[in-house]
Amino acid sequence: MARITAGIASSHIPAVGAALDNGKTAEPYWAPVFAGYDWVKRFEAEEKPDVVILVYNDHASAFDANLIPTFAIGCGEEFRPADEGWGPRPVPVVEGHPDLAWHIAQSCILDEFDMTIINQMDVDHGLTVPLSLMFGQVAAWPCRVIPLAVNVVTYPPPSGNRCWALGEAIARAVASYDEDLNVQVWGTGGMSHQLQGPRAGLINTPWDTRFLDWMTANPQALRHMPHIDYLREAGSEGIELVMWLIMRGAMGEAAAELHRFYHVPASNTAVGHIVLRPA
């Protein structure tokens, strides 16, 4: 059967993608950011996942105010990099896994999650930057990817508890798929940041550090953290961290931390990254 072997969470900062694409990774400002992902690149080369279920949020590339799905799963054959206003990123086309994606969609819907099924969409930096950070600059991504887009842009976003429960439903779906596949679940976005208003540029390092700690030490507190706590402590865009809880829910009740990285600043936010193994 298919099995979930690891969970990875990471920020998906667009400026990180731009730095990578424009050859700035060795510059003093950016070098510490990219050095923080050397460990996970080695890990991924050893683990060789067949499929990554990549949880991210779209930034008005595939969806806009006319269509706002809470949870949307990409079931297509491939997903092209989106043009976010300055041309698509020079990265490989994302190859999907339609059979597993449709199985997850069916399983989750019958498990009482109303998933939106997407067969054609472009994917923006929310998805492609994490792939670049974990796999580097490659001619083709080394595994299939199932995009899972979450609305954390327009109120109301899903609760942390609902995201966790979706992760549990995804884990059940993967376990019931009868092909031998090494599957990872990634949660992306965050950490604390705010892009507008009087608190633009907010970074709350103590809160971010506690969030990373609680991914293993106190996950139930994260599961039930209300939206207002994200807004107050992590800024208006800090709500992206609920997407990490889909990954965390898929790990099961207990998970072991294999690696973490935290760095300030990268653009106008902090970089957060953690790698977990189901216990």
C-alpha positions as CSV (number, residue, x, y, z in Angstrom):
1,M,0.0,0.0,0.0
2,A,1.0,3.6,-0.3
3,R,2.5,5.1,2.8
4,I,3.3,8.5,4.2
5,T,6.9,8.6,5.2
6,A,7.6,12.2,6.1
7,G,6.1,15.6,6.6
8,I,7.8,18.8,5.6
9,A,6.8,22.4,6.3
10,S,8.4,25.5,4.8
11,S,7.8,29.2,4.0
12,H,7.1,29.9,0.4
13,I,8.4,33.5,0.1
14,P,8.3,34.8,-3.5
15,A,11.6,36.7,-3.1
16,V,13.3,33.5,-2.4
17,G,12.3,32.1,-5.8
18,A,13.4,35.4,-7.4
19,A,16.8,35.2,-5.7
20,L,17.3,31.6,-6.8
21,D,16.2,32.3,-10.4
22,N,18.4,35.3,-10.7
23,G,21.6,33.7,-9.4
24,K,21.7,35.6,-6.1
25,T,21.9,32.6,-3.8
26,A,25.6,33.3,-2.8
27,E,25.0,36.9,-2.0
28,P,25.6,37.7,1.7
29,Y,21.9,38.5,2.3
30,W,20.6,35.3,0.7
31,A,23.3,32.7,1.4
32,P,22.1,31.9,5.0
33,V,18.6,31.3,3.7
34,F,19.7,28.7,1.1
35,A,22.2,27.1,3.4
36,G,19.3,26.3,5.7
37,Y,17.9,23.9,3.1
38,D,21.1,21.9,2.4
39,W,20.0,19.3,5.0
40,V,16.6,18.7,3.4
41,K,18.1,18.4,-0.1
42,R,20.3,15.6,1.1
43,F,17.3,14.1,2.9
44,E,15.1,14.2,-0.2
45,A,17.9,12.6,-2.3
46,E,18.0,9.7,0.2
47,E,14.3,9.4,0.7
48,K,13.3,9.5,-3.0
49,P,9.6,10.2,-2.6
50,D,7.3,9.0,-5.4
51,V,4.6,11.6,-4.7
52,V,4.4,14.9,-2.7
53,I,1.0,16.1,-1.6
54,L,1.9,19.8,-1.5
55,V,-0.4,22.1,0.5
56,Y,-0.1,25.7,-0.4
57,N,-2.2,28.8,-1.1
58,D,-2.8,30.4,-4.5
59,H,-2.0,34.1,-4.8
60,A,-4.7,35.1,-7.3
61,S,-3.1,33.0,-10.1
62,A,-5.5,30.2,-10.4
63,F,-8.4,31.6,-8.3
64,D,-9.8,35.1,-7.7
65,A,-12.7,36.7,-6.0
66,N,-15.1,34.9,-8.4
67,L,-14.1,31.5,-7.2
68,I,-12.7,30.8,-3.7
69,P,-12.6,27.1,-2.8
70,T,-11.6,26.3,0.8
71,F,-9.8,23.1,-0.2
72,A,-9.0,22.4,-3.9
73,I,-7.1,19.3,-5.0
74,G,-5.3,19.2,-8.4
75,C,-6.2,16.0,-10.2
76,G,-4.6,16.8,-13.6
77,E,-1.7,15.3,-15.5
78,E,0.4,18.4,-15.2
79,F,0.5,22.0,-13.8
80,R,2.4,24.8,-15.4
81,P,4.2,27.6,-13.5
82,A,2.0,30.6,-13.3
83,D,2.8,34.1,-14.7
84,E,2.5,36.3,-11.6
85,G,3.1,39.5,-13.5
86,W,6.8,39.1,-14.5
87,G,6.6,35.9,-16.5
88,P,6.5,32.3,-15.2
89,R,9.3,31.1,-13.0
90,P,12.0,29.2,-15.1
91,V,11.2,25.9,-13.3
92,P,10.0,22.5,-14.6
93,V,6.3,21.8,-15.3
94,V,4.8,20.0,-12.3
95,E,3.8,16.4,-13.1
96,G,0.7,15.3,-11.2
97,H,-0.5,11.9,-10.1
98,P,-4.1,11.8,-11.3
99,D,-4.8,8.3,-10.0
100,L,-3.8,9.0,-6.5
101,A,-5.3,12.5,-6.5
102,W,-8.7,11.2,-7.6
103,H,-8.5,8.5,-5.0
104,I,-7.7,11.1,-2.3
105,A,-10.6,13.3,-3.6
106,Q,-13.0,10.4,-3.5
107,S,-11.9,9.2,-0.2
108,C,-12.0,12.6,1.4
109,I,-15.4,13.5,0.0
110,L,-16.8,10.2,1.3
111,D,-15.1,11.1,4.5
112,E,-17.3,14.2,4.6
113,F,-14.8,16.8,3.2
114,D,-16.2,18.8,0.4
115,M,-13.1,19.0,-1.8
116,T,-13.1,21.1,-5.0
117,I,-11.6,19.0,-7.8
118,I,-9.4,20.9,-10.3
119,N,-8.1,19.3,-13.5
120,Q,-6.4,22.4,-15.0
121,M,-4.7,25.2,-13.2
122,D,-1.4,27.0,-13.2
123,V,0.6,26.9,-9.9
124,D,2.4,30.0,-8.5
125,H,5.3,30.6,-6.1
126,G,3.3,29.1,-3.2
127,L,4.0,25.7,-4.8
128,T,7.1,26.1,-6.9
129,V,9.3,27.9,-4.3
130,P,9.1,25.0,-1.8
131,L,9.9,22.6,-4.7
132,S,13.0,24.6,-5.5
133,L,14.1,24.8,-1.9
134,M,13.8,21.0,-1.4
135,F,15.1,19.8,-4.8
136,G,17.2,22.7,-6.1
137,Q,17.5,23.8,-9.7
138,V,16.7,20.7,-11.8
139,A,15.7,19.9,-15.3
140,A,12.6,18.0,-14.0
141,W,11.1,17.6,-10.6
142,P,12.2,14.2,-9.2
143,C,8.7,13.1,-8.1
144,R,5.0,13.6,-8.9
145,V,3.2,16.4,-7.1
146,I,-0.5,16.7,-6.1
147,P,-1.3,20.3,-5.4
148,L,-3.7,21.0,-2.6
149,A,-4.7,24.7,-2.5
150,V,-6.2,26.2,0.7
151,N,-8.0,29.5,1.0
152,V,-6.0,31.6,3.5
153,V,-6.5,34.8,1.6
154,T,-10.2,35.7,2.0
155,Y,-12.1,35.4,5.2
156,P,-13.1,32.9,6.5
157,P,-10.1,30.6,6.2
158,P,-10.5,27.0,7.6
159,S,-9.7,26.5,11.3
160,G,-6.6,24.7,12.4
161,N,-8.8,21.9,13.7
162,R,-10.4,21.5,10.3
163,C,-7.0,21.5,8.6
164,W,-5.7,18.9,11.0
165,A,-8.7,16.7,10.4
166,L,-8.2,17.0,6.6
167,G,-4.6,15.8,7.2
168,E,-6.0,12.8,9.0
169,A,-8.4,12.1,6.1
170,I,-5.6,12.4,3.6
171,A,-3.6,9.9,5.6
172,R,-6.5,7.4,5.6
173,A,-6.9,7.9,1.8
174,V,-3.2,7.3,1.2
175,A,-3.2,4.2,3.4
176,S,-6.1,2.7,1.4
177,Y,-4.4,3.2,-2.0
178,D,-3.1,-0.1,-3.2
179,E,0.0,0.9,-5.1
180,D,3.4,0.8,-3.4
181,L,4.2,4.5,-3.2
182,N,6.5,6.6,-0.9
183,V,4.4,9.7,-0.2
184,Q,5.3,12.9,1.6
185,V,3.0,15.6,2.7
186,W,4.2,19.2,2.7
187,G,2.6,22.2,4.4
188,T,3.8,25.6,3.2
189,G,3.4,29.3,4.0
190,G,4.2,31.5,7.0
191,M,5.8,32.2,9.3
192,S,4.8,35.5,11.0
193,H,4.5,38.3,8.5
194,Q,2.2,41.1,7.5
195,L,2.3,42.8,4.1
196,Q,0.2,45.9,4.7
197,G,-1.0,48.4,7.2
198,P,0.7,49.9,10.3
199,R,2.2,46.5,11.2
200,A,3.7,45.8,7.8
201,G,7.0,44.0,8.2
202,L,5.9,42.3,11.5
203,I,8.1,39.4,12.6
204,N,7.5,37.7,15.9
205,T,10.4,35.3,16.5
206,P,9.3,34.1,20.0
207,W,5.9,33.2,18.6
208,D,7.4,31.5,15.5
209,T,9.8,29.5,17.7
210,R,7.0,28.3,19.9
211,F,5.0,27.3,16.9
212,L,7.9,25.1,15.7
213,D,8.3,23.6,19.2
214,W,4.7,22.8,19.4
215,M,4.6,20.9,16.1
216,T,5.9,18.0,18.2
217,A,5.7,19.1,21.8
218,N,2.1,20.4,22.0
219,P,0.4,19.8,18.7
220,Q,-3.1,19.8,20.2
221,A,-2.6,23.5,21.2
222,L,-1.9,24.3,17.6
223,R,-4.9,22.3,16.4
224,H,-7.2,24.4,18.5
225,M,-5.5,27.8,18.2
226,P,-8.2,30.4,17.1
227,H,-7.7,32.7,14.1
228,I,-7.4,35.8,16.3
229,D,-4.2,34.4,17.8
230,Y,-2.6,34.1,14.3
231,L,-3.7,37.6,13.5
232,R,-2.6,39.2,16.7
233,E,0.7,37.4,17.1
234,A,1.8,36.4,13.6
235,G,0.3,39.2,11.5
236,S,-2.4,39.1,8.8
237,E,-0.5,36.7,6.6
238,G,0.5,34.5,9.5
239,I,-2.7,32.6,9.0
240,E,-0.9,30.7,6.3
241,L,0.5,28.5,9.1
242,V,-2.8,26.6,9.4
243,M,-1.7,24.9,6.2
244,W,1.2,23.3,8.2
245,L,-1.5,21.6,10.3
246,I,-2.8,19.6,7.3
247,M,0.7,18.1,7.1
248,R,0.8,17.7,10.8
249,G,-2.5,15.9,11.0
250,A,-1.3,13.5,8.3
251,M,1.6,12.5,10.6
252,G,-0.7,11.0,13.2
253,E,-0.9,11.9,16.9
254,A,2.9,11.7,17.5
255,A,5.7,12.7,15.2
256,A,9.4,13.0,15.6
257,E,11.3,16.2,14.6
258,L,14.2,15.3,12.2
259,H,15.3,18.9,11.3
260,R,14.4,22.5,11.6
261,F,15.6,25.8,10.3
262,Y,14.6,29.4,11.2
263,H,16.1,32.6,9.8
264,V,15.3,36.3,9.9
265,P,14.9,38.1,7.6
266,A,14.1,37.0,4.1
267,S,12.4,39.8,2.3
268,N,9.9,41.1,4.9
269,T,9.3,37.9,6.8
270,A,11.0,35.1,8.7
271,V,11.9,31.7,7.1
272,G,10.6,28.7,8.9
273,H,11.2,25.0,8.0
274,I,10.7,21.7,9.8
275,V,10.9,18.0,8.8
276,L,8.9,15.4,10.7
277,R,8.7,11.6,10.7
278,P,5.5,9.8,11.6
279,A,6.1,8.1,15.0
